[in-house]
Amino acid sequence: MIDIRVLVLAIDRDDDFGKKAGVKGPVIGKKACVNAALKLSLADPEDSDANVVYAAVKLRDELAERDEFEAVEVALITGHPKVGLKSDMELTRQLGEVLKAFPADGVIPVTDGAEDEQIFPIISSKVPIISSRRVVVKQSPGIETTWYIIVKYTREILSDPEVAKVVFGIPGLMALLYGLAKLFGVWNPESEKIVSTIISGAVLILIGGIFFAKGFNVDFRAVLRGIKKTVVEQFVVVLSVVTGLLIIISGAINAYLNLERYSLELIGSYPGTPLLATIIYINALAGPLALGIAAMIAGKVLQAYLKRDHHIWYSTSALLMTPALWVTVDLTTRYALSILTISDIDVFQKLLFAIFDIAFSVIVGVYLRGKVRGWMKVDGAEDKPGKGVKRVQAKA
């Protein structure tokens, strides 16, 4: 017989016993440990920590039967759900209580993985570790067990809508789109490659958008709600913006397709360099650009008038200044092309027109500002329970 007292120590670093079964550590003695393991088994039959305690009790009985040591005891120490410093401090405290109740000369830790084994240095600082035991729960290799595990985790994934979207939603969408591309290729074989490329790009954009949203915590639902609210409350403005964008885009396409004709009209030849082509393109785009911006601002003016928004004077002034924008872009691009000089009478007339337009816009804005001073602006568009719609006198 070896004249030492041995402690068989079961370790639960993340405190599954406390979270799931309400067992507070430390637990000392065979009977108390078996009761604790039974409580955890009933609370969660699949938790391996209960098997750790059963293994510790079994090892304790085996050592006691062999009568190799002076005394053998079994105990369980539990940590904290926040694994790390907090759990290790709790394990250290409980180990001290166990050693007070049973002053051991050596300890045999029993764990179920590497995580619990990280506290071995803490244990060895208080009492020597003479051996260790790791418990591995056996799984049946049969087909039924494998199928059960697959079905179990599949159900867990499906029960979480966010995880299900990523695990099943994205692959399902990819398969659906590629299947449609193949079917489309039956009727249009020459377009199959183009359609597949478009679908690949769309899927990558979708996946990238999901990862971006998760990484930067972007709430697409909140964004969509904001867009919906804007469309409902500012429908005239949204409609005018769409109209303006269509005018600008169509003008840009037209300018690109007729760039050579514009070049012949402006400089009498084709553009010889990319810089010349860019300046001519901007000159050709000046009209659609000013017209598109005017359409956008006109929608804002109409919206302000319908809602009696006192800022209508500002939008009206901006609308009246769009001809000056058109003239400015036309003159600057023509000057860059060396078509005209500052001393040309045509330049003087257009500059005078732009100055007059700006001055007229300012005068109209100041006049309207005084006229709409008494307009009211609704601050609370939505009625709230117990509260009426609050109206505030507009200040110019």
C-alpha positions, 0 to 999 in steps of 0.5 A, a space after each residue: 500500500 502506498 501511504 498517500 491520500 488520492 482524490 479523483 477529481 471530475 472537472 466541469 469548467 463551463 458549469 453545465 451542472 449548474 446551468 442545466 441541473 442546478 447543482 452547485 459545486 463543489 460536490 464531495 463524496 460518491 453518493 453526492 456525485 452520483 446524485 449530481 450526475 443523475 440530475 444532469 442526465 435527466 436534464 440533458 441526457 446527451 451532455 458528456 459531463 455526466 459521463 465524466 462524473 460516472 467515470 470518476 466514481 467508477 475509478 474511485 471504486 476501482 482504486 478503493 477495491 485494489 486497496 493501493 492507497 491509504 484513502 480514496 475520495 471522489 469530488 466534482 468541481 464546477 466553473 462558470 459559463 464564462 469560460 476563462 478567468 472567471 471560471 478558472 477562479 471559481 474552480 480554484 476556489 472550489 478546489 481549495 474547499 475540497 482539499 480542506 474537506 479531504 487533504 489529498 496528497 495526489 489528484 487524478 483529474 477526470 475530464 471529457 476534453 482539452 478545454 477542461 484540461 487547461 486547468 491542470 496547471 492550477 491543480 498542480 500548483 495546489 496538489 501533485 497530479 499523479 495521473 489523469 483520465 479523459 472520458 470519450 463517449 462512444 457512438 454507435 457506428 451503425 447507419 441508424 445512429 448516423 442518420 439520427 445525428 444528421 436528422 437531429 442537426 438538420 432540424 436544429 438548423 431549420 429551427 433557426 431561420 437565420 442559419 437556415 437561410 445561409 445553410 440551405 437558402 443560398 445553395 438552393 437559390 444557386 441550384 434553382 438559378 443554374 437549373 433555369 439557366 440550363 433550361 433556357 439554354 435548351 431553347 437558346 444554346 448561344 445564350 446559355 453562357 451569357 445567362 450563366 455568367 449573369 446568374 453567377 454574378 447575381 449569386 456572388 452579389 447576393 452572398 457578398 451582400 449577406 456576408 457584408 450585412 452580417 459583418 457590419 451589422 446592417 439591417 436590410 429590413 430596416 433599410 427596406 422599411 426606410 425606403 418604403 416610408 420614403 416612397 410613401 411620404 415623398 412619392 412625388 419626389 421619388 417619381 421626379 428623381 426616377 424621371 430625372 435619372 432616366 433623362 440623364 441616362 438616356 442622354 448619356 447613351 445618346 451622347 455616346 452613340 452620336 459622339 462622332 457626329 457631335 465631334 464633327 459639329 463642334 470641331 469639324 473632325 473626329 476626336 483624336 485623343 481620349 481627352 478630346 472625346 471626354 470633353 466633347 461627351 460632357 458638352 453633349 451631355 450638358 443638355 440632358 444633365 440640366 434637364 434631368 436635374 430640373 426634373 428632380 428639383 421640379 418634383 421637390 417643388 411640387 411636393 413642397 407646394 402640396 405639403 405647404 412646406 416653407 422650403 419651397 422658395 429654396 427649391 424654386 430658386 434651384 430650379 430656376 438656376 438650371 439654365 445657368 448650369 447648362 450654359 456654364 457646362 457648355 461654355 467651359 467645355 467649348 473653351 477647353 476645346 479652344 472653339 471660343 475665347 473670352 472676348 467672343 460676343 457669343 461668350 459674353 451673351 451667354 455669360 450675361 444670360 447665366 448671371 441674369 438667370 442666377 440673379 433672377 433666381 435669387 430675387 424669386 427665392 427672396 420674394 417667395 420666402 416672404 410669401 410662404 413665411 406663414 405656411 405651416 409644417 407638420 412635424 409629426 406625420 403619424 398619430 401616436 396613441 394619446 397624442 395629436 398631430 403636432 404642428 409648428 409654425 415655420 420659420 423662414 
